[in-house]
Amino acid sequence: MITFNGVPMTLSGKSEYRFVDASDQSGFDINKPQGNNLLMTINKMNAAFIDLIKDGDSLELHWTEK
């Protein structure tokens, strides 16, 4: 289980997962901008959509103005 934007989430069906897998499952729509930049973190460290995630990770994805 991981946490995505504060919500517990379980991913299943693959041997490994990337940030993009969690964002896709969450329903977060990057095609509807609500700011100028996307802030992505894994365990409060800067992240990218291709970064691997593991059980227990805390992911955040938010639009920012900066």
C-alpha positions as CSV (number, residue, x, y, z in Angstrom):
1,M,0.0,0.0,0.0
2,I,1.1,3.5,-0.8
3,T,-0.3,6.9,0.0
4,F,-1.2,9.3,-2.9
5,N,-2.1,12.9,-1.9
6,G,-2.9,11.6,1.6
7,V,-5.2,8.8,0.4
8,P,-4.2,5.2,1.0
9,M,-4.0,3.3,-2.3
10,T,-3.2,-0.3,-3.2
11,L,-1.6,-1.1,-6.6
12,S,-1.8,-4.7,-8.0
13,G,-1.1,-6.6,-11.1
14,K,2.5,-5.7,-11.8
15,S,5.8,-6.7,-10.3
16,E,7.0,-3.1,-10.1
17,Y,5.3,0.3,-10.2
18,R,6.2,3.8,-11.2
19,F,4.8,7.2,-10.1
20,V,2.8,7.3,-13.3
21,D,1.0,4.1,-12.3
22,A,-0.3,5.6,-9.1
23,S,-1.2,9.0,-10.7
24,D,-3.2,7.1,-13.4
25,Q,-5.1,5.1,-10.8
26,S,-5.8,8.1,-8.7
27,G,-7.7,9.9,-11.4
28,F,-5.4,13.0,-11.2
29,D,-5.8,14.7,-14.6
30,I,-2.6,16.4,-15.8
31,N,-4.5,17.5,-18.9
32,K,-6.5,20.1,-16.9
33,P,-3.9,22.4,-15.5
34,Q,-4.8,24.2,-12.2
35,G,-1.4,26.0,-11.9
36,N,1.8,26.6,-13.8
37,N,3.9,23.6,-12.7
38,L,3.4,20.1,-11.3
39,L,5.0,19.3,-8.0
40,M,5.8,15.6,-7.6
41,T,7.3,14.0,-4.6
42,I,8.0,10.6,-3.2
43,N,8.5,10.7,0.6
44,K,9.0,14.5,0.3
45,M,11.8,14.2,-2.2
46,N,11.4,15.6,-5.8
47,A,10.2,12.9,-8.2
48,A,9.4,12.2,-11.8
49,F,6.6,10.2,-13.4
50,I,9.1,7.4,-14.3
51,D,10.4,7.0,-10.7
52,L,9.9,3.6,-9.1
53,I,7.7,3.4,-6.0
54,K,7.5,0.8,-3.3
55,D,5.2,-0.3,-0.6
56,G,4.9,2.3,2.1
57,D,5.9,5.3,-0.1
58,S,4.0,8.6,0.3
59,L,3.4,10.3,-3.1
60,E,2.3,13.9,-3.6
61,L,1.2,15.4,-6.9
62,H,-0.1,19.0,-7.0
63,W,-0.3,22.0,-9.3
64,T,1.7,25.0,-8.1
65,E,1.9,28.6,-9.3
66,K,5.7,28.7,-9.0
